[in-house]
């Protein structure tokens, strides 16, 4: 009996030791204001980031993912800032509420292509700006990645030039930048919440809207829109952000692993989202929506009409110096890609 009890005690101790060895030394909470998706490049990048951190730390760090349960990008950014979340994925338009210079990335036609935007996101200028944001807000940037180009759809006519936008009633986000963009082309801008958009398009409250092509597919907007112009007017940027006070508690090895993992997310998200955008446009076209792929010459026409009024608004909020430096850095990225 004693031998049996001793063996049982040893077995229990072994199991307890095994369980203890598998218990993470640190659990990091990560949130994104979107649903999990098996097909989205952003989601694939986030999952790869989690797996990389846990693999490279041999399970000492575990990442708990929260999908669309802690609010949208605005809410999760606020939570990272105040430390109730360790890190999160957010976007440049939301960060503009916390750090005004981020508004400058909403300048229309800032980037002629996704590869130029990728070059810009890895530039010294961008590292300097995000470091300044860290000092001002306590929000540390780990990596930047593609959120996608925004395009125009409508029910009235093909849009190939700014003139084609005159008189159209367009839904926009509740953002002065997008209102100024639409008004610069003679279109009227009506802010409408996302859940109300499809009914508004069906009932002709608005003629059209602007969004990334993948969003047009996910929201089935192509079912209520006759025309799409792939004019790529604004490039959205995602950011992996980290609470800076929490960051200071990590070891150098832990920091390096997390930085590597965030870059892995960016590489996956950039390539997948750019490729998926083409697939989304093919689906929209196959569903019967007439699609126009805007040429670089046509983009230049839009740029000449829309940039100035938007720049004036952003400069009034973030400062002319910020706008000038962003434009210069974007031009340097263009030259680096197309030299």
PENORRA-V664373 format. One record per residue. N is the residue number from 1. SS is DSSP state (H for helix, E for strand, L for the rest). OMEGA is omega in radians with two decimals (999 if undefined). NEAR is the number of other ideal C-beta (glycine too) atoms within 8 Angstrom. Layout:
N,SS,OMEGA,NEAR + N,SS,OMEGA,NEAR
This chain:
1,L,3.14,4 + 2,H,3.11,5 + 3,H,3.14,6 + 4,H,3.11,7 + 5,H,3.14,8 + 6,H,3.12,8 + 7,H,3.13,8 + 8,H,3.13,8 + 9,H,3.12,8 + 10,H,3.14,8 + 11,H,3.13,8 + 12,H,3.14,8 + 13,H,3.12,8 + 14,H,3.11,8 + 15,H,3.13,8 + 16,H,3.12,8 + 17,H,3.10,8 + 18,H,3.13,8 + 19,H,3.13,8 + 20,H,-3.13,7 + 21,H,-3.11,6 + 22,H,3.14,6 + 23,L,-3.11,6 + 24,L,3.07,8 + 25,L,-3.09,5 + 26,E,3.03,8 + 27,E,3.12,8 + 28,E,-3.13,11 + 29,E,-3.11,9 + 30,E,-3.14,15 + 31,E,3.04,14 + 32,E,-3.10,13 + 33,L,3.13,13 + 34,L,3.10,11 + 35,L,3.00,5 + 36,L,-3.11,8 + 37,L,3.12,8 + 38,L,-3.04,5 + 39,L,-3.05,4 + 40,L,-3.12,12 + 41,H,3.11,14 + 42,H,3.14,15 + 43,H,3.12,11 + 44,H,3.12,11 + 45,H,3.13,16 + 46,H,3.13,13 + 47,H,3.11,9 + 48,H,3.10,12 + 49,H,3.12,14 + 50,H,-3.10,12 + 51,H,-3.13,8 + 52,H,-3.13,12 + 53,H,-3.10,14 + 54,H,3.12,11 + 55,H,-3.06,7 + 56,H,3.10,9 + 57,L,-3.13,10 + 58,L,3.10,5 + 59,L,3.12,8 + 60,L,3.03,7 + 61,E,3.02,15 + 62,E,3.11,9 + 63,E,3.07,11 + 64,E,-3.12,8 + 65,E,3.07,11 + 66,E,-3.08,10 + 67,E,3.00,9 + 68,L,-3.13,8 + 69,L,-3.09,5 + 70,L,-3.13,9 + 71,L,3.12,7 + 72,L,-3.08,7 + 73,H,3.13,10 + 74,H,-3.09,10 + 75,H,-3.10,10 + 76,H,3.07,17 + 77,H,3.09,15 + 78,H,-3.14,8 + 79,H,3.04,14 + 80,H,3.14,16 + 81,H,-3.09,11 + 82,H,3.02,6 + 83,L,3.10,9 + 84,L,2.95,4 + 85,L,3.11,13 + 86,L,3.08,9 + 87,E,-3.00,12 + 88,E,2.97,13 + 89,E,3.10,15 + 90,E,-3.13,13 + 91,E,-3.03,11 + 92,H,-3.10,12 + 93,H,3.10,12 + 94,H,-3.12,12 + 95,H,3.07,15 + 96,L,3.09,12 + 97,L,-3.11,5 + 98,L,-3.04,11 + 99,L,-2.96,10 + 100,H,-3.12,9 + 101,H,3.12,12 + 102,H,3.11,13 + 103,H,-3.05,12 + 104,H,-3.14,11 + 105,H,3.09,10 + 106,H,3.05,14 + 107,L,-3.13,14 + 108,L,3.06,12 + 109,L,3.05,12 + 110,L,-3.12,10 + 111,L,3.12,12 + 112,L,-3.11,7 + 113,L,3.11,7 + 114,H,3.12,11 + 115,H,3.08,7 + 116,H,3.10,14 + 117,H,3.12,13 + 118,H,3.10,10 + 119,H,-3.14,11 + 120,H,-3.09,13 + 121,H,3.12,11 + 122,L,-3.06,7 + 123,L,3.06,11 + 124,H,3.11,5 + 125,H,-3.11,11 + 126,H,3.09,12 + 127,H,3.12,8 + 128,H,-3.13,8 + 129,H,-3.13,9 + 130,H,3.05,12 + 131,H,3.07,8 + 132,H,3.09,9 + 133,H,3.11,15 + 134,H,-3.13,12 + 135,H,-3.08,6 + 136,H,-2.98,6 + 137,H,-3.02,9 + 138,L,3.11,8 + 139,E,-3.11,16 + 140,E,3.12,11 + 141,E,3.10,12 + 142,E,-3.14,12 + 143,E,3.06,11 + 144,E,-3.10,12 + 145,E,-3.05,16 + 146,E,2.96,15 + 147,E,3.03,12 + 148,E,3.04,12 + 149,E,3.09,13 + 150,E,-3.09,11 + 151,E,-3.05,15 + 152,E,2.96,13 + 153,E,3.08,15 + 154,E,-3.09,14 + 155,L,-3.00,10 + 156,L,-3.03,8 + 157,L,3.03,6 + 158,L,3.09,8 + 159,L,3.12,12 + 160,L,-3.14,8 + 161,L,3.09,8 + 162,H,3.13,11 + 163,H,-3.11,6 + 164,H,-3.12,9 + 165,H,-3.05,13 + 166,L,3.07,8 + 167,L,3.14,6 + 168,L,3.05,11 + 169,E,-3.00,9 + 170,E,3.02,17 + 171,E,3.04,12 + 172,E,2.93,15 + 173,L,3.11,6 + 174,L,-3.07,4 + 175,L,3.10,10 + 176,H,3.13,6 + 177,H,-3.09,12 + 178,H,3.05,13 + 179,H,3.12,11 + 180,H,3.12,11 + 181,H,-3.12,16 + 182,H,-3.11,13 + 183,H,3.14,11 + 184,H,-3.13,12 + 185,L,3.13,12 + 186,L,3.06,9 + 187,L,3.04,12 + 188,E,-3.08,9 + 189,E,3.12,11 + 190,E,3.07,10 + 191,E,3.12,10 + 192,L,3.12,11 + 193,L,-3.08,6 + 194,H,-3.11,6 + 195,H,-3.10,4 + 196,H,-3.00,8 + 197,H,-3.10,13 + 198,H,3.07,10 + 199,H,3.13,8 + 200,H,3.09,11 + 201,H,3.14,17 + 202,H,-3.07,7 + 203,L,3.11,6 + 204,L,2.97,7 + 205,L,3.00,9 + 206,L,3.13,12 + 207,L,-3.03,10 + 208,E,-3.09,16 + 209,E,3.08,14 + 210,E,-3.11,12 + 211,E,3.02,11 + 212,E,-3.08,12 + 213,H,3.12,15 + 214,H,3.10,12 + 215,H,3.09,10 + 216,H,3.11,16 + 217,H,-3.09,11 + 218,H,-3.14,6 + 219,L,-3.11,10 + 220,L,3.13,8 + 221,H,3.12,14 + 222,H,3.12,14 + 223,H,-3.11,6 + 224,H,3.11,9 + 225,L,-3.07,15 + 226,L,-3.03,7 + 227,E,3.04,16 + 228,E,3.05,17 + 229,E,3.12,13 + 230,E,-3.05,12 + 231,L,3.01,11 + 232,L,-3.00,10 + 233,L,3.11,13 + 234,L,3.12,11 + 235,E,3.14,14 + 236,E,-3.13,13 + 237,E,2.97,13 + 238,E,3.09,13 + 239,E,2.92,15 + 240,E,-3.08,16 + 241,E,-3.04,14 + 242,E,3.06,14 + 243,E,-3.00,14 + 244,H,3.11,10 + 245,H,3.08,8 + 246,H,-3.14,10 + 247,H,-3.10,10 + 248,L,3.13,6 + 249,L,-3.09,5 + 250,L,3.07,9 + 251,L,3.09,5 + 252,H,3.13,6 + 253,H,3.12,6 + 254,H,3.14,11 + 255,H,-3.12,10 + 256,H,-3.13,8 + 257,H,-3.13,13 + 258,H,3.09,13 + 259,H,3.10,10 + 260,H,-3.12,10 + 261,H,3.12,14 + 262,H,3.08,12 + 263,H,3.07,10 + 264,H,3.06,12 + 265,H,-3.08,15 + 266,H,-3.13,14 + 267,H,-3.14,9 + 268,H,-3.09,12 + 269,H,-3.12,15 + 270,H,-3.07,13 + 271,H,-3.11,9 + 272,H,-3.08,12 + 273,H,3.09,16 + 274,H,3.12,10 + 275,H,-3.13,9 + 276,H,3.11,12 + 277,H,3.10,13 + 278,H,3.11,8 + 279,H,3.12,8 + 280,H,3.14,12 + 281,H,3.09,12 + 282,H,3.11,8 + 283,H,3.14,10 + 284,H,3.13,14 + 285,H,-3.13,10 + 286,H,3.14,6 + 287,L,3.08,8 + 288,L,3.08,5 + 289,L,3.12,12 + 290,E,-3.02,9 + 291,E,3.02,11 + 292,E,3.08,11 + 293,E,-3.06,5 + 294,L,3.11,11 + 295,L,3.11,6 + 296,H,3.11,6 + 297,H,3.11,6 + 298,H,3.09,11 + 299,H,3.14,13 + 300,H,3.07,8 + 301,H,3.10,10 + 302,H,-3.12,16 + 303,H,-3.10,10 + 304,H,-3.08,7 + 305,H,-2.94,9 + 306,H,-3.00,15 + 307,H,-2.99,11 + 308,H,-3.12,7 + 309,H,3.12,11 + 310,H,3.11,15 + 311,H,3.14,10 + 312,H,3.12,8 + 313,H,-3.10,11 + 314,H,3.11,14 + 315,H,3.12,11 + 316,H,-3.12,5 + 317,H,-3.02,8 + 318,H,-3.12,12 + 319,L,-3.12,9 + 320,H,-3.12,6 + 321,H,3.12,6 + 322,H,3.14,12 + 323,H,-3.13,14 + 324,H,-3.12,8 + 325,H,3.09,9 + 326,H,3.12,14 + 327,H,3.14,10 + 328,H,3.13,8 + 329,H,3.09,12 + 330,H,3.11,12 + 331,H,3.08,8 + 332,H,3.11,10 + 333,H,3.12,14 + 334,H,-3.14,11 + 335,H,-3.13,8 + 336,H,-3.13,8 + 337,H,-2.99,10 + 338,H,-3.11,6 + 339,L,999,4
